[in-house]
């Protein structure tokens, strides 16, 4: 390997600069390794990019917009984004779910307020979420782990397990009102797959309780602020970025003792060629992908005119109708059947971050869940869905852009068929991700590790896939069993050491 880092050959190379590639690089650089990162695009970040799509004064989040796990995961707790100048802004209502006839349900940061507003279901909602919120760190660390060790907080595990089991079947865990039923179904749908299931119930418990603990924040200024903070730390510890450089073969990295790949199984197969053993190749080829996400971005001239004003105070809005409607839509989508009324997530970032509005214009971010590989332009699908609950929204649209699910992997090869979770979140693939191995990050190729969302614990901006993969590499190749300090206080660059 001839690409120098500070005049010397690198100790480690990272391919891909999404949140997991960046967290892997932070971890390795903090351990003292010379790290070089390769990114096929001209800008880093993967799902953490923010761009001006229509108006130079208005920034749109290209992929992720709201970040519950950036406030909760073990990696980001140690990295401490707020201490690095990244303000995580918290809406009073993390998420809301409008219903027909102007009704709406809302999950407030305050569990007490949420319970009060849910009426007859309030006590049950509080009994469901309060025990998890009280042990939130343990719940998060269990679900965002490598799934290969004992629970860090056994009490949290004992509280979580029966709740997941209760909400994993069609008949279990039902509420009395459509409002509470829809509110929980909306968070369960973040699993992007069949409903209900053990996986969707776990996602519902994770996201549902964090609304009342660490929250569902938006980074002030956009998601790219998170990537920028991570990149600054990498650079401060000697890391080097090579943007506009797509690695197409592992041979390009010959001589680098440790290589971490923030790529999915299909991309890894292309990079490795025939180097992989046949059995491992077959296992990767059997890896399943989930439903797709179709993205719609709007530039609008006014806040979304929700029929129920309460919805306009929420950081995230779930559009899917009643619980039964959400279940029907998600199951049809998972089976590959397109619907005219898909489940849609909507964010008006300026509700939480007024700096995102400029000159009387503001961005609106939306994803529709669609079958994998769906080719439909989502703009009209999403516009109609929003208009259903916000009459007059169409009249506020200044400009729009749609990315069909089938086109999302052009933007990011990890998003096969538009699967932004980098692999179906089935029960098996939540643990055996991407294959059945004790160390899910190691591959049969010496020194080569996977660190994308196709490894445990899976999708979302938590940085744990990259962090855990880097720790595995440090143990095996450098004998380091104590994780490096990630705190902002340790900001010395290699040249200062």
C-alpha positions in Angstrom: 0.0 0.0 0.0 1.6 3.3 -1.1 -1.0 5.8 0.1 0.7 7.5 3.0 -0.9 8.8 6.2 1.4 11.4 7.7 4.3 10.2 5.6 3.8 6.5 6.7 1.8 3.6 5.4 -1.6 3.3 7.0 -2.3 0.8 9.8 -6.0 0.6 8.7 -8.2 1.5 5.8 -11.9 2.2 6.0 -14.1 1.9 2.8 -17.2 4.0 3.1 -17.8 7.1 5.3 -21.3 6.5 6.5 -21.9 6.8 10.2 -20.5 3.3 10.8 -17.4 3.9 8.7 -16.8 7.1 10.6 -17.3 5.6 14.0 -14.9 2.8 13.1 -12.3 5.3 12.1 -12.8 7.4 15.2 -12.3 4.3 17.3 -9.2 3.1 15.5 -7.6 6.6 15.3 -8.2 7.1 19.0 -6.4 3.8 19.6 -3.3 5.3 17.9 -3.7 3.7 14.4 -2.9 5.6 11.2 -6.2 5.5 9.4 -7.2 6.3 5.8 -10.8 6.5 4.7 -12.1 6.1 1.1 -15.4 7.6 -0.1 -16.8 7.3 -3.6 -18.6 10.6 -3.3 -17.0 14.0 -3.1 -18.5 14.5 0.3 -18.4 12.2 3.3 -21.3 11.1 5.5 -23.4 8.5 3.7 -26.8 8.8 5.3 -25.6 11.9 7.2 -25.5 14.3 4.2 -27.2 17.7 4.1 -27.5 19.7 0.9 -29.3 22.7 -0.6 -31.5 21.0 -3.3 -33.6 23.9 -4.5 -32.7 27.1 -2.7 -29.2 27.9 -1.5 -30.5 29.2 1.8 -32.5 26.0 2.7 -30.7 22.8 3.6 -32.3 19.4 3.1 -31.3 16.1 4.7 -30.6 13.7 1.9 -31.2 10.5 4.0 -31.7 10.6 7.8 -33.1 13.6 9.5 -34.1 12.7 13.1 -31.7 10.9 15.4 -33.0 9.1 18.4 -29.9 6.8 18.5 -27.4 9.7 18.2 -28.7 10.8 21.6 -28.8 7.3 23.1 -26.2 4.9 21.8 -23.1 3.9 23.8 -20.8 5.2 21.0 -22.4 8.6 20.8 -22.7 8.9 24.6 -18.9 8.5 24.8 -18.2 10.7 21.8 -20.5 13.4 23.2 -21.8 15.4 20.3 -23.1 18.4 22.3 -19.6 18.9 23.8 -18.3 19.1 20.2 -20.7 21.9 19.3 -23.5 19.7 17.8 -26.7 20.9 19.3 -29.3 18.1 19.4 -32.6 20.0 19.4 -35.5 18.2 21.1 -39.1 18.7 20.0 -41.7 18.8 22.8 -43.5 16.1 20.8 -41.1 13.5 19.4 -43.7 11.9 17.1 -47.4 12.3 16.3 -49.8 10.2 14.3 -52.8 11.9 12.7 -56.0 9.9 12.2 -59.2 10.3 10.2 -61.7 13.1 11.0 -59.0 15.4 12.4 -58.0 13.2 15.4 -54.4 12.7 16.3 -52.2 11.0 18.9 -49.0 12.3 20.2 -46.0 11.0 22.1 -44.7 13.9 24.2 -41.2 14.0 25.8 -43.2 14.0 29.1 -44.5 10.5 29.7 -47.0 12.0 32.2 -48.4 14.4 29.5 -48.6 11.6 27.0 -50.5 9.4 29.4 -52.9 12.2 30.3 -53.6 12.9 26.6 -54.3 9.2 25.9 -57.2 9.1 28.2 -58.4 5.6 29.1 -55.1 4.2 27.6 -52.9 6.6 29.5 -52.2 4.3 32.5 -51.4 1.4 30.2 -49.1 3.4 28.0 -47.3 4.6 31.2 -47.0 1.0 32.5 -45.6 0.0 29.1 -43.0 2.7 28.7 -42.0 3.9 32.2 -40.1 0.8 33.3 -38.1 1.0 30.1 -37.5 4.7 30.3 -36.3 4.2 33.9 -33.6 1.7 32.6 -33.2 3.4 29.3 -29.4 3.0 29.0 -29.6 -0.7 29.7 -32.4 -1.2 27.2 -30.5 0.7 24.5 -27.2 -1.0 25.2 -28.9 -4.4 25.0 -30.6 -3.8 21.7 -27.6 -1.9 20.2 -25.1 -4.6 21.1 -23.3 -7.2 19.1 -25.9 -9.7 20.3 -23.1 -12.1 21.5 -22.8 -11.4 25.2 -24.8 -11.3 28.4 -27.1 -8.2 28.9 -25.2 -5.3 30.4 -28.2 -4.6 32.6 -30.2 -7.8 33.5 -33.0 -5.8 35.0 -33.5 -3.9 31.7 -33.5 -7.2 29.8 -36.1 -8.6 32.2 -38.3 -5.6 31.7 -37.9 -5.5 27.9 -38.5 -9.2 27.1 -42.1 -9.6 28.2 -43.1 -6.3 26.5 -41.6 -7.4 23.2 -43.3 -10.8 23.4 -46.6 -9.2 24.2 -46.5 -6.9 21.2 -45.1 -9.5 18.7 -48.5 -11.0 17.8 -51.6 -9.8 16.2 -53.7 -10.3 19.4 -51.2 -9.3 22.0 -50.7 -5.9 23.7 -53.8 -4.2 22.3 -55.0 -0.8 23.5 -58.6 0.3 23.9 -58.4 3.4 21.7 -57.4 3.9 18.0 -55.1 6.7 19.2 -52.9 4.6 21.4 -53.0 1.7 18.9 -51.9 3.9 16.0 -49.2 5.6 18.1 -47.4 2.3 18.8 -48.0 0.9 15.3 -46.3 4.0 13.9 -43.0 3.3 15.8 -43.2 -0.4 15.1 -43.4 0.4 11.4 -39.8 1.8 11.6 -38.7 -1.9 11.4 -39.8 -1.7 7.7 -41.1 -5.2 7.4 -43.9 -7.5 8.4 -46.2 -6.4 11.3 -46.4 -7.5 14.0 -43.2 -9.5 14.6 -40.6 -9.9 17.3 -38.4 -7.5 15.4 -41.1 -4.8 15.0 -42.0 -5.2 18.7 -38.4 -4.7 19.7 -38.1 -1.6 17.5 -41.4 -0.2 19.0 -40.1 -0.6 22.5 -36.7 0.9 21.7 -38.1 4.0 19.8 -41.2 4.3 21.9 -39.4 4.5 25.2 -36.6 6.8 24.0 -39.3 9.4 23.1 -39.7 9.7 26.9 -36.0 9.5 27.8 -33.2 10.7 25.5 -35.7 11.9 22.9 -35.8 12.1 19.1 -33.6 15.0 18.4 -32.7 16.9 15.2 -29.1 18.2 14.9 -29.2 22.0 14.5 -28.3 22.8 10.9 -28.9 19.3 9.6 -27.6 15.7 9.8 -24.3 16.6 8.2 -23.3 18.3 11.5 -22.9 14.8 13.0 -20.6 13.6 10.2 -18.6 16.8 10.4 -17.9 16.4 14.1 -16.8 12.8 13.6 -14.6 13.8 10.6 -13.0 16.6 12.7 -12.0 14.1 15.4 -10.6 11.6 12.9 -8.5 14.4 11.3 -7.3 15.6 14.7 -6.0 12.1 15.4 -4.1 11.8 12.1 -6.8 10.3 9.9 -6.9 11.1 6.2 -9.9 11.2 3.8 -9.7 10.2 0.1 -13.0 11.4 -1.3 -14.1 10.8 -4.9 -12.4 7.5 -4.8 -14.4 4.3 -5.2 -12.5 1.2 -4.2 -13.6 -1.5 -6.6 -11.3 -4.3 -5.6 -9.6 -5.2 -2.3 -6.4 -5.6 -4.2 -6.2 -1.8 -4.1 -5.7 -2.0 -0.4 -3.0 -4.6 -0.5 -0.5 -4.2 2.3 -2.9 -2.5 4.8 -3.1 -4.9 7.7 -6.6 -4.0 8.8 -9.5 -3.1 6.4 -13.0 -2.2 7.6 -15.7 -2.2 5.0 -18.8 0.0 5.5 -20.5 -1.9 2.7 -23.3 -4.5 2.4 -22.9 -8.2 1.5 -23.5 -7.6 -2.3 -20.8 -4.9 -2.5 -18.4 -7.0 -0.4 -18.8 -9.9 -2.9 -17.9 -7.5 -5.7 -14.9 -6.2 -3.8 -13.5 -9.6 -2.8 -14.1 -11.4 -6.0 -13.1 -15.1 -5.8 -11.0 -14.6 -2.7 -13.9 -15.7 -0.4 -14.5 -19.4 0.4 -17.4 -20.8 -1.6 -19.5 -21.5 1.6 -19.1 -18.0 2.9 -20.0 -16.6 -0.6 -23.1 -18.7 -0.7 -24.1 -17.4 2.7 -23.7 -13.8 1.6 -25.7 -14.5 -1.6 -28.6 -15.8 0.6 -28.7 -12.5 2.5 -32.2 -11.0 2.2 -33.1 -7.4 1.6 -36.2 -5.7 3.0 -38.7 -3.3 1.6 -37.5 -0.1 0.0 -37.8 3.5 1.0 -38.8 6.1 -1.6 -37.7 9.6 -0.7 -39.6 12.8 -1.4 -38.1 16.3 -0.7 -40.2 19.4 -0.9 -39.4 23.1 -0.7 -42.5 24.8 0.7 -43.6 28.3 1.5 -45.3 27.6 4.8 -45.5 25.1 7.6 -47.5 22.0 6.8 -51.1 22.9 7.4 -52.1 19.9 9.5 -55.8 19.6 10.1 -55.0 18.9 13.8 -52.6 21.7 15.0 -51.1 19.3 17.6 -49.4 17.4 14.7 -47.6 20.6 13.6 -45.7 20.6 16.9 -44.2 17.1 16.3 -40.6 16.5 15.2 -41.7 13.3 13.3 -45.1 12.5 11.8 -46.3 9.0 10.9 -48.9 8.8 8.2 -50.7 5.5 8.0 -54.2 5.8 9.4 -55.3 3.3 12.1 -53.3 0.5 13.5 -55.1 -2.0 11.2 -54.4 0.3 8.2 -50.6 0.4 9.1 -50.4 -3.3 9.5 -52.2 -4.0 6.2 -50.0 -1.5 4.3 -46.7 -2.7 5.8 -47.5 -6.4 5.2 -48.5 -5.7 1.6 -45.3 -3.8 1.1 -43.2 -6.5 2.7 -44.9 -9.0 0.3 -43.9 -6.9 -2.7 -47.3 -5.5 -3.4 -47.3 -1.7 -4.1 -50.2 0.3 -2.5 -51.5 3.7 -3.4 -51.5 4.8 0.3 -48.1 3.7 1.7 -46.9 4.3 5.2 -45.1 7.7 5.2 -42.7 9.4 7.6 -42.7 13.2 7.4 -40.4 15.7 9.0 -40.7 19.5 8.9 -37.3 20.3 10.3 -38.0 24.0 10.9 -40.6 23.0 13.5 -37.7 22.0 15.8 -34.9 24.0 14.2 -36.1 27.4 13.0 -32.7 28.0 11.4 -33.7 25.6 8.7 -36.3 28.1 7.3 -35.0 31.0 5.3 -36.7 33.7 3.2 -40.1 32.3 3.9 -39.2 28.9 2.6 -38.5 25.6 4.4 -37.7 22.0 3.7 -40.0 19.1 4.1 -38.5 15.6 4.3 -40.5 12.4 3.7 -40.0 8.7 3.2 -42.6 6.2 1.8 -42.3 2.5 2.5 -42.6 0.7 -0.8 -41.7 -2.8 -2.2 -38.0 -3.4 -2.8 -37.0 -2.2 -6.2 -40.2 -0.1 -6.6 -39.7 2.3 -9.6 -42.5 4.8 -8.9 -41.7 8.4 -8.4 -42.8 9.0 -4.8 -43.5 12.7 -5.0 -47.2 12.4 -5.9 -47.7 9.4 -3.5 -46.3 11.4 -0.6 -48.0 14.6 -1.6 -51.4 13.0 -1.6 -50.7 11.2 1.7 -49.8 14.5 3.4 -52.7 16.3 1.8 -55.1 13.7 3.3 -54.2 15.0 6.8 -53.1 18.6 5.8 -55.5 20.0 3.2 -53.8 22.8 1.3 -50.3 21.3 1.5 -50.1 21.1 -2.2 -50.6 24.9 -2.6 -47.4 25.5 -0.4 -45.1 23.4 -2.6 -42.5 25.5 -4.4 -40.3 22.7 -5.7 -40.0 18.9 -5.2 -37.7 16.0 -5.9 -38.4 12.2 -5.7 -36.0 9.3 -5.5 -37.7 6.0 -6.3 -36.6 3.0 -4.2 -35.0 1.4 -7.3 -32.7 4.5 -7.7 -31.5 4.7 -4.1 -28.7 2.2 -4.6 -27.2 4.5 -7.2 -26.8 7.0 -4.4 -25.5 4.4 -2.0 -24.7 0.8 -3.1 -25.6 -0.4 0.4 -29.2 0.4 -0.2 -30.1 -2.6 -2.4 -33.5 -2.0 -4.1 -34.0 1.0 -1.8 -33.5 -1.0 1.4 -32.0 1.8 3.6 -31.6 -0.7 6.5 -29.0 -2.7 4.5 -30.8 -5.9 4.9 -34.2 -7.2 6.1 -34.7 -6.9 9.8 -36.1 -10.4 10.3 -35.5 -12.2 13.6 -32.8 -14.4 12.0 -31.1 -11.5 10.3 -31.2 -9.4 13.4 -28.7 -11.8 15.0 -27.1 -13.7 12.1 -26.2 -10.5 10.3 -24.9 -11.0 7.6 -24.1 -14.7 8.3 -24.0 -17.1 11.2 -20.6 -16.4 12.9 -19.5 -15.9 16.5 -17.7 -12.7 15.4 -20.2 -11.2 12.9 -17.7 -8.5 11.8 -14.7 -10.7 10.9 -14.6 -12.3 7.5 -12.7 -15.3 6.2 -10.1 -12.9 4.8 -7.4 -12.0 7.3 -7.6 -8.5 8.5 -10.8 -7.7 6.6 -13.9 -6.8 8.6 -17.5 -5.7 7.8 -18.8 -2.7 9.7 -22.0 -1.6 7.9 -25.6 -1.8 9.0 -25.6 -5.3 7.6 -23.8 -6.3 10.8 -25.3 -6.2 14.4 -27.0 -4.3 15.7 -28.3 -3.2 12.3 -29.7 0.1 10.9 -30.0 3.6 12.4 -27.4 6.3 13.1 -25.9 4.8 16.2 -22.3 4.2 15.1 -22.3 0.8 17.0 -21.6 -1.4 14.0 -18.5 0.5 13.2 -17.4 0.9 16.8 -17.9 -2.8 17.6 -16.1 -3.9 14.4 -13.2 -1.7 15.2 -13.0 -3.0 18.8 -12.9 -6.6 17.3 -10.1 -5.6 15.0 -8.1 -4.0 17.8 -8.5 -7.1 20.0 -7.4 -9.5 17.3 -4.6 -7.5 15.7 -3.3 -5.3 18.5 -4.3 -7.1 21.7 -6.2 -4.1 22.9 -9.1 -5.1 25.1 -9.8 -1.8 26.7 -11.8 0.5 24.4 -10.0 3.8 23.6 -11.2 7.0 25.2 -13.7 8.8 22.8 -14.4 11.8 24.9 -13.8 15.3 23.5 -11.2 16.0 26.2 -8.8 13.8 24.3 -8.3 16.1 21.3 -4.5 15.9 20.8 -3.5 15.3 17.3 -0.8 12.8 16.4 1.7 15.6 15.9 1.0 16.9 19.4 1.5 13.6 21.1 
